[in-house]
Amino acid sequence: MLPLLIGTAYLWLMPLNKQFGYSYLLESCGRSDFLYHKLFESDNIDIAFLGTSVTLCGIMDDSLEQRINHQTGKTYHLANLSYCRPGRNLRYVILKDLLAHHKPQLILIEARFREDRFSHKDFPFIAESEDLFSQNILFNQRYPESLVDALECRWDYSRHKLLDIAFEPVDSAQLRPHSYVSVKVTADPQMLQTHQEKTTEKYHRYLEEGRGIADRISYRYPRKVLGEMAALAKEADVPIVFYYLKNYGHPAPEPWEIDVYRQLGPVWIPPDSIFQKKANFSDQDHLNDQGASLLTAWFEGELTAFLESR
């Protein structure tokens, strides 16, 4: 039993091979090679987006980069470092890796109506040991699962080394320079209408129940991680901005946690008209090309004004 415990502890505490860890994300969102290349191999990142698939489908990063460069007469390198599904601690690790290798001029962090209360399921694959064990155990319901997944990833890496199994990442020359996910289809109008009705009902229930003790306790974990992200950015002297993206027809004019966000940085809120038009959505959560074009144009103005003010 003792050798097993020692071996387990060693695997948990061993230095993480980042490239191997990021390769584990391939099975989930298929963006690991792009993320690793941007974070560890690209020359420069001036503006970075950290969001979910809603940002991946909502920000035409190639077009946005060209537009702000044209508007300002300067050259900025924009990277959309977003990843599928919510979970603040995964963005914390990506932010930490970003600041370790780059000096951005601005970091934009996606905000939804409500914070996700749980750990991202892919967090343990790229988290350093210190981040893995510094999680808030009491308020992170996926903590045991995270430890098991981290152990699996580190054991797999050790097995590759011991057995001399080749690990061949994708050649960065084969990767696209930008990450916008183009979707041309339009969602079924009836499905969107049903979703809007359910969302509106749920929103009014939130308003009636208010911010009780249970609410403050259950959302303590993501708030803690947000504070840690802001502290990393502040230490690196990099400004952060939160931007609010909504599902189709969501009635909330601002995020539920807006007071938390405003303590950490400005909050940008795009025009509600983008999120109230059925023709702009490919499903209840994601914009299609038409909606993304409108959102990108709005970001052009906000980013240009921000960059010219510095």
Residue pairs with C-beta under 8 A, 6 or more apart in sequence:
8 151
11 151
11 154
11 155
11 158
12 129
12 132
12 133
12 147
12 150
12 151
12 154
13 129
14 129
14 154
14 158
15 129
16 126
16 127
16 128
16 129
16 154
17 157
18 36
18 40
18 97
18 126
19 36
19 40
19 167
19 169
20 153
20 156
20 157
20 160
20 167
21 125
21 126
21 153
21 157
22 32
22 33
22 35
22 36
22 125
22 126
23 32
23 33
23 36
23 167
23 169
24 32
24 122
24 125
24 126
24 153
25 31
25 32
25 35
25 83
25 122
25 125
25 126
26 32
26 33
28 84
28 121
28 122
29 53
29 83
29 84
29 85
29 122
31 83
31 84
31 179
33 169
33 170
33 172
33 175
34 175
34 176
34 179
35 81
35 83
35 94
36 169
37 172
37 175
38 45
38 79
38 81
39 81
39 94
39 97
39 98
39 101
39 102
40 97
40 101
41 172
42 77
42 79
43 77
44 77
44 102
45 77
45 78
45 79
45 98
45 102
45 104
46 76
46 77
46 78
46 104
46 105
46 106
47 65
47 68
47 76
47 77
47 78
47 79
47 104
47 105
47 106
47 107
47 108
47 303
48 78
48 79
48 80
48 81
48 98
48 102
48 104
48 106
48 107
48 108
49 55
49 59
49 61
49 78
49 79
49 80
49 81
49 82
49 108
49 110
50 81
50 82
50 91
50 94
50 95
50 107
50 108
50 109
50 110
51 59
51 80
51 82
51 91
51 108
51 109
51 110
51 245
52 82
52 83
52 84
52 85
52 86
52 110
52 112
53 82
53 83
53 84
53 85
53 181
53 285
53 286
54 110
54 112
54 245
54 285
54 286
54 287
55 80
55 82
55 110
55 245
56 80
56 82
56 83
56 84
56 179
56 180
56 181
57 180
57 181
57 183
57 282
57 286
57 287
57 288
57 292
58 245
58 286
58 287
58 291
58 292
58 295
58 296
59 80
59 82
59 180
59 292
59 295
59 296
59 299
60 180
60 292
60 293
60 296
61 78
61 79
61 80
61 178
61 179
61 180
62 177
62 178
62 180
63 180
63 296
64 78
64 296
64 299
64 300
64 303
65 76
65 77
65 78
65 178
67 296
67 300
67 304
68 76
68 78
68 300
68 303
68 304
68 307
69 75
69 76
71 300
71 304
72 304
72 307
72 308
74 307
76 105
76 307
78 178
80 178
80 179
80 180
81 94
81 98
82 110
82 179
83 90
83 91
83 94
83 122
85 120
85 121
86 112
86 115
86 116
86 120
87 116
87 118
87 119
87 120
87 121
87 122
87 123
88 115
88 116
88 120
88 221
88 222
88 225
88 226
88 229
89 119
89 120
89 123
89 127
89 131
89 135
89 225
90 120
90 122
90 123
90 126
91 109
91 120
91 225
91 229
92 131
92 225
92 228
92 229
92 232
93 123
93 126
93 127
93 128
93 131
94 126
95 107
95 229
95 232
95 233
96 131
96 232
97 126
98 104
98 107
99 232
99 233
99 236
99 238
103 236
103 238
104 238
105 238
105 239
105 307
105 310
106 238
106 239
106 240
106 241
106 303
106 306
106 307
107 233
107 238
107 239
107 240
107 241
108 240
108 241
108 242
108 243
108 268
109 229
109 240
109 241
109 242
109 243
109 265
110 242
110 243
110 245
111 242
111 243
111 244
111 245
111 255
111 257
111 258
111 261
111 267
112 244
112 245
112 246
112 255
113 203
113 246
113 247
113 250
113 252
113 255
113 256
114 219
114 255
114 256
114 257
115 219
115 222
115 223
115 226
115 256
115 257
116 222
117 139
117 141
117 218
117 219
117 221
117 222
118 140
118 141
118 142
118 221
119 135
119 140
119 141
119 142
119 143
119 145
119 146
119 221
121 142
121 145
121 149
123 146
124 132
124 146
124 147
124 149
124 150
124 153
125 149
125 150
125 153
127 146
127 150
132 146
132 147
132 150
135 143
135 146
135 221
136 220
136 221
136 224
137 143
139 217
139 218
139 220
139 221
139 224
140 146
140 221
159 165
160 167
180 292
182 289
182 292
183 282
183 286
183 287
183 288
183 289
184 282
184 288
184 289
185 282
185 288
186 278
186 279
186 281
186 282
186 288
186 290
187 248
187 278
187 281
187 282
187 283
187 284
187 288
189 278
191 283
191 284
192 248
192 249
192 278
192 281
192 284
193 249
193 278
195 247
195 248
195 249
195 284
196 248
196 249
196 250
199 247
199 249
199 250
199 251
200 249
200 251
203 250
203 251
203 252
206 256
209 215
219 257
223 257
223 260
226 260
226 261
226 264
227 264
229 240
229 264
230 240
230 264
230 265
233 239
233 240
239 265
240 264
240 265
241 265
241 266
241 267
241 268
241 306
242 255
242 261
242 264
242 265
242 266
242 267
242 268
243 267
243 268
243 269
243 270
243 299
244 254
244 255
244 267
244 268
244 269
244 270
245 270
245 275
246 252
246 272
246 275
247 275
247 284
247 285
248 275
248 276
248 278
248 280
248 281
248 284
248 285
249 275
249 276
250 275
253 269
253 272
254 267
254 269
255 261
255 267
258 267
261 267
268 302
270 295
270 298
270 299
271 298
274 280
274 287
274 291
274 294
274 295
274 298
277 291
279 290
279 291
280 287
280 288
280 290
280 291
280 294
281 287
281 288
281 291
282 288
287 295
